[in-house]
Amino acid sequence: MEETLLIQTTERYIKGELSAQERIAFEDLRNNNPEIDQLIVEQIYFLQTLNKLSDQKRLIHHTNETVTKLTSEEFITYKQPKISADIISIWNKYRKTVAVAASIAIVVSVTCASIISIFSSGKQNSIKPLVEKLKEQDVKYKKLEKQIGKLNEAANSNAQIDKPRIESKFRATGFMIDVANNYLVTNAHVIAEAKNHLIVENNKGEQFAAQAVYVNVEKDLAILKITDADFVKLAPTPFSIKKSNSDLGESVFILGYPKQEIVYGEGYISAKNGFQMDTIFCQLSTIANEGNSGSPVLNKNGELVGVVSSMETNVDGVVYAIKSSNIFNAINEMKQTKENENIKITSNPTLKKSDRINQIKKVQDYVFMIKGD
């Protein structure tokens, strides 16, 4: 489908303007073409954000016009009131009621509009008591508005996930492959160590509950899904997954958690197959430690070419990685066995034209520490 037509159809889909037949055809297109579905998801997110911004601007514009009108006719005045310590204390105590301020703003706006309408019709005498009352409310509102601003700043700067942290018995690595549904890839042997809890931790130290939805012990591959309601969805992944095998000598780099911070390593493909010619794996010339299990292996074009595995430990100084084509096999197996699991993979990486430092900056938000007990 042409991109312009796709955008127009997506807008009609959001507005509910598609006929029943068009809607069925549109949803079939999404289900059968992951690349187009990803574009549609991004377009829907963009349009929703745009609509919210438009609504906010309209409200601000309407309020400003109303206040300007009343100020010019000397119905209200604005002064910088002193902030009462009592008000700050009250708002700190009842922070959950901050949302009421939005309603106050709308009420003030509507009331002001009504006053202007009455005044313009010549009924000045009947509105004098209302104007006096509005002046009192205006002063209170300005105090409230200022306090809300401070509370919001404090909340944004000090916000923490208020839940107990899991002290894990092991640490490994995983990486996001589908931001729409919060799917990650790691090793099967990593999942086997989690007897009670399985969590993922981002590079900010935030922990989220997860569960395994696919495990293949033979290929040492597992797919996790973040199930935590506190997790905020990420932007589309900046890397794609390579379907074909990598070339001998191809330059690669890895990002993982062999310690309590993300660690970078680089090397190249030193053999196309793994230990004893195992075709599931390829061999890397790089350094990896125990926590690197599940680390993504990427090439300079921003393509994922493998997943670090510590299964093959027979040779010192040799690192093996599961070939990326096995991820596609895992996804196909999931589609056949799990009706509700649908993974969408980015096909257009944005890392290709970036230098290595910027590639690392873009990828690290999608690499997670895997923990459990």
N, C-alpha and C positions, 0 to 999 in steps of 0.2 A: 504494500500500500504506500502511495506517495506520502512523504513526511507531512506536507501541508494538509492533505486530506485526513491523515491520521490525527493531527492536532485538532482539526475542526470536528472530526467525529468524536474525539475524546471530550471536547467541550460540550457537545450535544449529549453525550453519555452522562456526564456529571449533572447537567441541567434536567435530565429525564426527558429529552426531546426525541430520542430514538423510538421508532416504532418497535413493536414486539419482535418482528422479524429481523429488523436491523440490530436490535440488542442481542438477540441470540447469535447472529453472525459475528457481531463484535466480540462477544465473550468466547466464542469458539476460536476466533483468531488469537485471542490472548492465551487460551489454554494450549493451543497447538504450536505457538511460536514464542518461546521464552524471550528472544531478543526484542520482539515487538512489545511483549508484555512489560518488559523492563522499561522501555521507552514510555509506555502508557502510564506506568506507576510514577515515573519521574514527572510526566506532564500533569498528572492529577495532583501530585504534591505541589508543583509550581502554581497551578491555578488556585488551589485552596489557599496557599500562602498569599497569593496576589489578592484574592477576594477579602481575606482578613485584613490586609493592609489597607485596601480600599474602604472597607467599613470603618476602620479606625480613623482614616483621614476625613471621611464624611462627617463623623461625629465631632471631631476636633474643629473642622471648618464651621459647622453649624453652631457649636458652642461659642466659638470666637466671634462670629457675626452677631449673635445675640448679645453677648457681653459688651461688644463694641457699641451696639445701638443703645443699650441702657446707660453705658458710661457717657456717651456723647450727650444724652438727654438728662444727665446728672441724676439719674435714678439710683445708681450705685457708684461707689468709689472703691478703689483698691489701695490698701495700705499694707505694709509689711508688719504683720503682728508678731509679737514676741512668742516664742514657743514655750508653752508651759510644761514643766517637768512632770506634772500630773498626767497630762495628755500622753506624753511619751511612755509613762509607766503603764497607763491603761492599754495603749496599743501594743506594748510589748507583751502584756498579759493576755490580750485577746487578739492575737495575730490572725487567727483563722477567720475573723470577721472583716478583714481588710477588703474582701471582695464587695462588701456593701458600698464602698466608696464609688464603685462604678455606677451603681444604681442612683446614688446621690447626684452624680454628675448628670445623668439623664433627666432626673426630676428637675434639677435646676434649669437645664436647657429647655425642657418643655414648659416650665413655669414662666421663664423669661419670654419665650415665644408667645405665650398666651397674653402676657402683660402688654407686649408690643401691639398685638392684635386689638386689644381693648382700647389702648391709648390712641391708636390711629383712628378709631371710630368716634372719638370725641368724648368718651366716658371717663374723663380724668378724675372726677370727684369720687367715683366708686372704687378706684384702685389705690387711693392713698394709704389705707390701712395695710393693704397687701404689699405695697412698695416698702413700707417701713419694716414689715415682717421679713421681706426679702433681703433688706439690708442687713438685718441681724443674722439671717441664715447664711448670707454671703460671707460674713466675717468668720463664722464658724466653719464654713466649708473650706475657706482658704487655709485655716489652721489644720483642718483634717487632711487636706490635699498635700500639704507640706510634710506632715507626719507620715503619710502613706509612702511618699517618695523615699524618705529615710529608711522606713521599714523594709521597703522593697530592695533597696541597695544592700542593707544588712543581710536580708534573707538570701540574696543572690550571691553575696561574697562568702557567707558562712554556711551555705546549705551542705548538709551531710546526709548520707543514707543512714537512717537511724535503725540499724539492725545489727545483731551480733556478727562478728567476723568468725570465719571458720579457720581454726588452726589445723592445717592439713598435715598429712603424713608423707606426702610426696609433692613434687612440682614438675610440671612438664609444659609443653607449648601447644597451642592450637591457633587457627586463623579462620577468619570469617570468609565464607564463599557466597552467602546469600543474605543481604542486609534486609530484604523485604520480610523474610521469615526467620531471621536470626539463626542460621545454620553455620556451624563451624566444623573444621576437619582436624583430627588429631590421630594418634596411634591407638590401635585396639589394646595393646598391652598397658597403655596408660589407664584406660577405662577399667581394666580388670583390677586395678589397685584400689578403686573407690568402692568401699563396702557400704558406707552409710550415706555420705554426702558427696555430691559432685558440683563444683563451682568453677566459674571462670572469672578471672580478675584482669581488668584493663590496665593500661600504663599509668592511670591516675590512682591506682590502688583500690578501685571500687569493685566489690564482689557481687556476682549474680548467680542465682541458681540455674542449673542446666541439667539436661538428661540425655542419655544416649538413645538415638533413634535408629542407628545402624552400626553393627560391629562385624568385621570380617577378620577373624584371627589369622587365617592363612596369609592374607595380604597385609596384616598389621594395620588395618585402616578402620577408623571409626568416624561417624558423623554425629555431632551433638546439636541440640537445640536449646537456646537460652529461653527459659520459661519464666524468668523473673519479671514481674510487672513493672519494676523500677527501671528496667533497662531502656535506654533511649536509643532508638534506631539510628544507625549511621547512614551517611551518604553512600551512593553506589560504590562498590569496591573499585579501586584504581587499577587493579590487575585482572587479567583474564587467566584461564587455565588452558595450557597447551595440550592439544589432543595427540600430537605426534611425538616421537622420541626426540631427545636432544642429540646434538652432534658431539662427537668426541672432541674435547678441548674447549667446549663452549663455556664462556665465563658466566659464573653464577654467584649469588650472594644469599645468605640466610639471616633471619632475625628470630631470636628465641630467648628463652628465659633459663639459662644455666645457673643464674643467680637471681636475686630479688629485683633486678632491673633488666630491661631489654638489652640484648647483646648482639652486635653485628659481626658477621664473619663472611669471608669471601674465598672463592676458589674456582675450580673448573670441573667439568665432567671428565673423569679420568678413565672410566670404563662404562661401556653401554649396558652391562649386565652386573648383577650382584654376585654374592658369594656362590661359588660352584655353578656359575653361569645361570643363576636364577633370573629369569626375564622380568619378574615383577619389579626388581630393583635396578638402580644404576649406582655407579660408584663415584664418590666425590673426593676431590683433593682439598679438604678444608678441615678445620678443627671443630669438633662438636663434643659437648659434655652431656651428662645424663639429662639435665633439664631441657636440652635441645630436642628431645623426642617430640615429634609433631611440628617442628619448625618448618615454615614455608621456604622452598628453594626457588628463587626467581632469577630470570636472565635479564640482560640489559634492556630488553624490549618491554619489560613489565609483564612478562608471562610467567605463570607458575609452572615449573617443570618437574617439581617433585616435593615429597614430604619426608623430612629426616626421620629415620627409624634407627633405634638402637638394638634391634633384634639380632643383626649380624655383627657379633663381637668377636669373631674367631681370629681376626687379624688386627693387631695393634696399629693405630694411626690411620685406619681406613674408616670412612664414613659412608654409609649406604642410605639411599633415599628411594622411597616408593615412587615409581613413575607416575606422573600426573594423569596419564590416561586411565589409571585405575580409579580415579575419582569419578570419571564419567560412568565407568562400569558400576560403581557403587550406587550412583544416582539412578541408573536404569533398574538396578535390582530393587531399590526402594520403591520405585513407581509400580513395580509388579506386585510387591508384597504389602505396601502401605498405601491405602487409598487417599488418605488426607495429607500425605507428604508430597509437596511439589517444590522442587528447588530450581531457582532461576539464577543463572551464572552470567556475569558481565562478559560481553564479547568484544568490547572496545576499550582496551586499557588506556589510561591517561598517563602512564609512566614513561612511555616510549621516548618522548622528547625531553625528559627531565634528566639532570645530572644525578649522580649517585646520592649525594647528600639530600636532594629534594625527593628522590625516590624513597629513601628511608623515612623521611618525615611524613610522606603520604601513606606509607604502608603500615607504620608502627601502630596506628590507631586500630588496625584490623587484626593485630596479633595479640593473643591473650595468653595469660598464664593459666594452666589447667591445674586445679588442686582438688583434693578430696581426702576423706578419712574412712 
